[in-house]
Amino acid sequence: MAQADQVAMRTKLAFGIGATGEACCNWIFVALTFFFYNQILGLSGTLTALAVTIGIISDAISDPLMGSISDRFRSRWGRRHPFMFAAPIPLVLTIYAIFHPPSDLNSYQLFTWFAFFTVAMRVTQTIFAVPHLAMGAELSDDYNERSKIMSYNNIFTYVGVIVMHVAVWFVIFPSFDNGRMDQQAYYPIVFFCCTLIMLCIFVTAYTTMDQIPRMKQVPDDLPPFTVFEFFSEVWSAISNRHYMFLLLGFFFLSVMIGTHETLGLYMSTFYWEFTDYQIGWLILNNVFGYTIGFIVAARLHFRFDKRASIVASAVGLSVFWSAAVTLRLFDLAPANTTWQLVAFIIFLGTFSSASGSILNISVMSALADIADEHELKTGRRQEGIFFAARTFFAKSTNGVGHIVAGIALDLIDFPSHAVAGEVDPDKIFALGIIDGPFTLAWGLIAACFYSGYRINKKYHEEIQSQLAERKLVAAQT
């Protein structure tokens, strides 16, 4: 690899820390918001899911729109950084509002409040996430170096997950009597989360400013933004065969991950009947798994094509994430509330987390390779449009999952304000079916679609060679 393609460790760390801020935002929304509105505030599962659906609809517009605008934006701070600096303050204000609805709202007013600020939160998150990921794709043109860069983004994502999990389950919730069912316990969580988001996003924006001169410039022949041009770009992107297979894989994977994550607190509270501290220790599977993924992902891409890594890790994520619940359905798991059960879930979860880590790194690196192919075919460098899909489907991960989980909870008539150990066993069994075999199936479908991605190392080298030749000819004319 040419020295010019190598990215300094300082820059990788500076880029990665922004993912911690985004992860904190995703964690509080995925892990707590649905439970907060359904179990604490008493909003029905269907209405809670509908509020998130409205947010997804807004994402379908705002994510590619932000990508298109970011690709065209000109300023002395480049085309990505102005948005990264603009995002954090409105983002934390929307998170605060979600967890502080007025106390005198009826169900439909509460639904309206939640839906409005969900849309606002997702839009402001997009303002940071799309330019941030597009910037990461621009840091290097090398096939393997991109995987290393995205590994740092991935590991810092999981730092955010781990920090939030430890703070909530070891410090904040245990400070209250039955904290997860106490509305007051959520307020210090929101303050802590918002502080981390502000800090991490501002730090990554400021410490990567020295990379602005190295970033790709807006092509001179790129037309100005119009509604027609916007939809033309989106169509051009989804017409790419490799991109379409990744999008389809993203979608079905989002159903699986979102359902698991939305039901996570229900499973820990009512299915496994864990204490706060036991839930806290479950983070070890992420610590072990994410570390494994960070270490081996780039090495796998050096030895194997990214397609093989994507498909294998999608299967591993699907099978191991549902394994503990499925085994319990057949009475093959340790007894509830025991530390043996905690260790059992951590063991299986380590394989799941490692697979998820490798999958995330592989897909994001593949998206950068697709942007190269798109540039070769169209002459346009538009990482923003392609990475907009990643942010859309990352948020759909919890969005679609909220929808599936919310409707499922209402279909099995799962009670609000429920008490662990006192829920009808038939409803608990139905909860296991949803979080086990039903959810597993969506992940396996995703793996089938991921297999359609075919950009390998040899093909990418040909793309880079042709792009370099084109730039040389342009420089000589």
JORA-V386756 format. One record per residue. RES is the residue in three letters. SS is DSSP state (alpha for helix, beta for strand, coil for the rest). D_CENTER is the distance of its C-alpha to the mean C-alpha in Angstrom with 2 decimals. Layout:
res;ss;d_center
RES;SS;D_CENTER
RES;SS;D_CENTER
This chain:
res;ss;d_center
MET;coil;30.04
ALA;coil;31.66
GLN;alpha;31.57
ALA;alpha;30.36
ASP;alpha;27.13
GLN;coil;26.42
VAL;coil;24.15
ALA;coil;25.38
MET;alpha;23.70
ARG;alpha;23.85
THR;alpha;21.86
LYS;alpha;19.11
LEU;alpha;18.93
ALA;alpha;19.16
PHE;alpha;16.30
GLY;alpha;14.07
ILE;alpha;14.80
GLY;alpha;13.10
ALA;alpha;9.67
THR;alpha;11.17
GLY;alpha;11.80
GLU;alpha;8.44
ALA;alpha;7.31
CYS;alpha;10.54
CYS;alpha;9.96
ASN;alpha;6.93
TRP;alpha;9.10
ILE;alpha;12.24
PHE;alpha;11.26
VAL;alpha;9.89
ALA;alpha;12.51
LEU;alpha;15.41
THR;alpha;15.68
PHE;alpha;16.60
PHE;alpha;18.95
PHE;alpha;20.36
TYR;alpha;21.35
ASN;alpha;22.53
GLN;alpha;24.25
ILE;alpha;25.26
LEU;coil;26.01
GLY;coil;27.00
LEU;coil;25.20
SER;coil;25.26
GLY;alpha;22.27
THR;alpha;22.92
LEU;alpha;23.14
THR;alpha;20.01
ALA;alpha;18.19
LEU;alpha;20.11
ALA;alpha;18.98
VAL;alpha;15.31
THR;alpha;16.60
ILE;alpha;18.25
GLY;alpha;15.10
ILE;alpha;13.64
ILE;alpha;16.98
SER;alpha;16.78
ASP;alpha;13.45
ALA;alpha;15.35
ILE;alpha;17.78
SER;alpha;16.25
ASP;alpha;13.53
PRO;alpha;16.15
LEU;alpha;18.74
MET;alpha;17.13
GLY;alpha;16.82
SER;alpha;20.47
ILE;alpha;21.70
SER;alpha;20.08
ASP;alpha;21.65
ARG;alpha;25.00
PHE;coil;25.12
ARG;coil;28.02
SER;coil;28.80
ARG;coil;30.24
TRP;coil;26.77
GLY;coil;25.47
ARG;coil;23.13
ARG;coil;19.79
HIS;alpha;20.87
PRO;alpha;22.49
PHE;alpha;19.31
MET;alpha;17.52
PHE;alpha;20.55
ALA;alpha;20.73
ALA;alpha;17.36
PRO;alpha;17.35
ILE;alpha;20.47
PRO;alpha;19.79
LEU;alpha;16.23
VAL;alpha;17.69
LEU;alpha;20.54
THR;alpha;18.51
ILE;alpha;16.81
TYR;alpha;20.40
ALA;alpha;21.71
ILE;alpha;19.39
PHE;coil;20.78
HIS;coil;24.28
PRO;coil;25.59
PRO;coil;29.40
SER;coil;31.11
ASP;coil;33.49
LEU;coil;31.18
ASN;coil;31.86
SER;alpha;29.24
TYR;alpha;28.92
GLN;alpha;28.93
LEU;alpha;26.20
PHE;alpha;24.17
THR;alpha;24.91
TRP;alpha;23.91
PHE;alpha;20.53
ALA;alpha;19.91
PHE;alpha;21.12
PHE;alpha;19.09
THR;alpha;15.86
VAL;alpha;16.57
ALA;alpha;17.56
MET;alpha;14.51
ARG;alpha;12.16
VAL;alpha;14.74
THR;alpha;15.15
GLN;alpha;11.52
THR;alpha;11.76
ILE;alpha;14.98
PHE;alpha;13.44
ALA;alpha;10.16
VAL;alpha;12.01
PRO;alpha;15.10
HIS;alpha;13.50
LEU;alpha;11.90
ALA;alpha;15.14
MET;alpha;17.15
GLY;alpha;15.74
ALA;alpha;16.82
GLU;alpha;20.18
LEU;coil;20.99
SER;coil;22.46
ASP;coil;23.74
ASP;coil;24.16
TYR;alpha;22.53
ASN;alpha;22.15
GLU;alpha;21.66
ARG;alpha;18.48
SER;alpha;17.11
LYS;alpha;18.29
ILE;alpha;16.73
MET;alpha;13.22
SER;alpha;14.09
TYR;alpha;14.60
ASN;alpha;11.33
ASN;alpha;9.84
ILE;alpha;12.50
PHE;alpha;12.16
THR;alpha;8.55
TYR;alpha;10.30
VAL;alpha;13.27
GLY;alpha;11.67
VAL;alpha;10.76
ILE;alpha;14.30
VAL;alpha;16.08
MET;alpha;14.97
HIS;alpha;15.79
VAL;alpha;19.10
ALA;alpha;20.13
VAL;alpha;19.66
TRP;alpha;21.20
PHE;alpha;23.81
VAL;alpha;24.89
ILE;alpha;24.20
PHE;alpha;24.43
PRO;alpha;27.39
SER;alpha;29.20
PHE;coil;29.64
ASP;coil;31.54
ASN;coil;29.05
GLY;alpha;26.34
ARG;alpha;23.55
MET;alpha;26.13
ASP;coil;27.40
GLN;coil;26.16
GLN;coil;27.47
ALA;alpha;25.26
TYR;alpha;22.12
TYR;alpha;23.59
PRO;alpha;23.60
ILE;alpha;19.97
VAL;alpha;19.17
PHE;alpha;21.48
PHE;alpha;20.02
CYS;alpha;16.41
CYS;alpha;17.65
THR;alpha;19.80
LEU;alpha;17.11
ILE;alpha;15.01
MET;alpha;18.28
LEU;alpha;19.38
CYS;alpha;16.45
ILE;alpha;15.91
PHE;alpha;19.69
VAL;alpha;20.23
THR;alpha;18.00
ALA;alpha;19.57
TYR;alpha;23.02
THR;alpha;23.02
THR;coil;21.89
MET;alpha;24.59
ASP;alpha;26.91
GLN;alpha;24.84
ILE;alpha;25.49
PRO;alpha;28.72
ARG;alpha;26.98
MET;coil;24.41
LYS;coil;25.20
GLN;coil;27.42
VAL;coil;27.47
PRO;coil;29.70
ASP;coil;33.10
ASP;coil;33.17
LEU;coil;29.87
PRO;coil;31.05
PRO;coil;30.42
PHE;coil;27.77
THR;coil;29.03
VAL;alpha;27.63
PHE;alpha;29.23
GLU;alpha;27.86
PHE;alpha;24.31
PHE;alpha;24.52
SER;alpha;26.36
GLU;alpha;23.58
VAL;alpha;20.97
TRP;alpha;23.53
SER;alpha;24.24
ALA;alpha;20.64
ILE;alpha;20.24
SER;coil;23.76
ASN;coil;22.66
ARG;alpha;22.96
HIS;alpha;20.44
TYR;alpha;17.80
MET;alpha;18.66
PHE;alpha;18.27
LEU;alpha;14.74
LEU;alpha;13.96
LEU;alpha;15.78
GLY;alpha;14.08
PHE;alpha;10.61
PHE;alpha;12.25
PHE;alpha;13.89
LEU;alpha;11.14
SER;alpha;9.16
VAL;alpha;12.45
MET;alpha;12.69
ILE;alpha;9.52
GLY;alpha;9.70
THR;alpha;13.39
HIS;alpha;13.29
GLU;alpha;11.17
THR;alpha;13.23
LEU;alpha;16.36
GLY;alpha;15.68
LEU;alpha;17.99
TYR;alpha;20.45
MET;alpha;20.74
SER;alpha;21.34
THR;alpha;23.76
PHE;alpha;25.67
TYR;alpha;25.21
TRP;coil;25.51
GLU;coil;27.23
PHE;coil;25.87
THR;coil;26.91
ASP;alpha;24.69
TYR;alpha;25.49
GLN;alpha;24.80
ILE;alpha;21.30
GLY;alpha;20.96
TRP;alpha;22.08
LEU;coil;19.50
ILE;coil;17.16
LEU;alpha;19.43
ASN;alpha;17.83
ASN;alpha;14.61
VAL;alpha;16.99
PHE;alpha;18.98
GLY;alpha;16.37
TYR;alpha;14.13
THR;alpha;17.49
ILE;alpha;18.69
GLY;alpha;15.78
PHE;alpha;16.22
ILE;alpha;19.94
VAL;alpha;20.25
ALA;alpha;17.65
ALA;alpha;19.77
ARG;alpha;22.87
LEU;alpha;21.85
HIS;alpha;21.35
PHE;alpha;24.78
ARG;alpha;26.42
PHE;coil;24.67
ASP;coil;23.12
LYS;alpha;19.36
ARG;alpha;19.89
ALA;alpha;21.32
SER;alpha;18.52
ILE;alpha;15.90
VAL;alpha;18.13
ALA;alpha;19.26
SER;alpha;15.96
ALA;alpha;14.71
VAL;alpha;18.01
GLY;alpha;17.85
LEU;alpha;14.51
SER;alpha;15.99
VAL;alpha;19.40
PHE;alpha;18.88
TRP;alpha;16.33
SER;alpha;18.97
ALA;alpha;21.93
ALA;alpha;22.93
VAL;alpha;22.91
THR;alpha;24.75
LEU;alpha;27.27
ARG;alpha;27.97
LEU;alpha;28.88
PHE;coil;31.63
ASP;coil;32.59
LEU;coil;31.55
ALA;coil;29.47
PRO;coil;31.04
ALA;coil;32.18
ASN;coil;30.06
THR;coil;29.83
THR;coil;31.01
TRP;alpha;29.70
GLN;alpha;30.28
LEU;alpha;27.58
VAL;alpha;25.20
ALA;alpha;26.05
PHE;alpha;25.74
ILE;alpha;22.15
ILE;alpha;21.26
PHE;alpha;23.02
LEU;alpha;21.25
GLY;alpha;17.84
THR;alpha;18.39
PHE;alpha;18.63
SER;alpha;15.52
SER;alpha;13.44
ALA;alpha;15.28
SER;alpha;14.58
GLY;alpha;10.81
SER;alpha;11.09
ILE;alpha;13.52
LEU;alpha;11.68
ASN;alpha;8.67
ILE;alpha;11.52
SER;alpha;13.72
VAL;alpha;11.83
MET;alpha;11.08
SER;alpha;14.71
ALA;alpha;15.91
LEU;alpha;14.69
ALA;alpha;16.87
ASP;alpha;19.67
ILE;alpha;19.51
ALA;alpha;19.95
ASP;alpha;23.06
GLU;alpha;24.41
HIS;alpha;23.96
GLU;alpha;25.88
LEU;alpha;28.61
LYS;alpha;29.07
THR;alpha;28.91
GLY;coil;29.69
ARG;coil;26.69
ARG;coil;23.98
GLN;coil;20.97
GLU;alpha;17.66
GLY;alpha;16.48
ILE;alpha;16.92
PHE;alpha;15.17
PHE;alpha;12.03
ALA;alpha;12.05
ALA;alpha;11.21
ARG;alpha;8.00
THR;alpha;7.00
PHE;alpha;8.88
PHE;alpha;7.50
ALA;alpha;3.76
LYS;alpha;6.07
SER;alpha;8.44
THR;alpha;6.72
ASN;alpha;8.22
GLY;alpha;10.77
VAL;alpha;12.48
GLY;alpha;12.37
HIS;alpha;14.09
ILE;alpha;16.58
VAL;alpha;17.44
ALA;alpha;17.68
GLY;alpha;19.60
ILE;alpha;22.08
ALA;alpha;22.51
LEU;alpha;23.35
ASP;alpha;25.90
LEU;alpha;27.32
ILE;coil;28.09
ASP;coil;29.28
PHE;coil;27.33
PRO;coil;28.99
SER;coil;27.71
HIS;coil;28.86
ALA;coil;29.14
VAL;coil;30.66
ALA;coil;29.55
GLY;coil;32.29
GLU;coil;33.86
VAL;coil;31.68
ASP;coil;33.45
PRO;alpha;32.88
ASP;alpha;32.51
LYS;alpha;29.51
ILE;alpha;27.99
PHE;alpha;28.68
ALA;alpha;27.10
LEU;alpha;23.94
GLY;alpha;23.95
ILE;alpha;24.47
ILE;alpha;21.40
ASP;alpha;19.09
GLY;alpha;20.98
PRO;alpha;22.56
PHE;alpha;21.21
THR;alpha;17.52
LEU;alpha;18.43
ALA;alpha;20.00
TRP;alpha;16.95
GLY;alpha;15.36
LEU;alpha;18.74
ILE;alpha;18.99
ALA;alpha;15.77
ALA;alpha;17.48
CYS;alpha;20.54
PHE;alpha;18.99
TYR;alpha;17.28
SER;coil;20.86
GLY;coil;21.88
TYR;coil;20.25
ARG;coil;23.36
ILE;coil;23.09
ASN;coil;24.63
LYS;alpha;25.88
LYS;alpha;29.33
TYR;alpha;28.24
HIS;alpha;26.00
GLU;alpha;29.00
GLU;alpha;31.09
ILE;alpha;28.73
GLN;alpha;28.84
SER;alpha;32.61
GLN;alpha;33.18
LEU;alpha;31.10
ALA;alpha;33.11
GLU;alpha;36.33
ARG;alpha;35.51
LYS;alpha;34.89
LEU;alpha;38.14
VAL;alpha;40.10
ALA;alpha;38.75
ALA;alpha;39.73
GLN;alpha;43.23
THR;coil;43.90
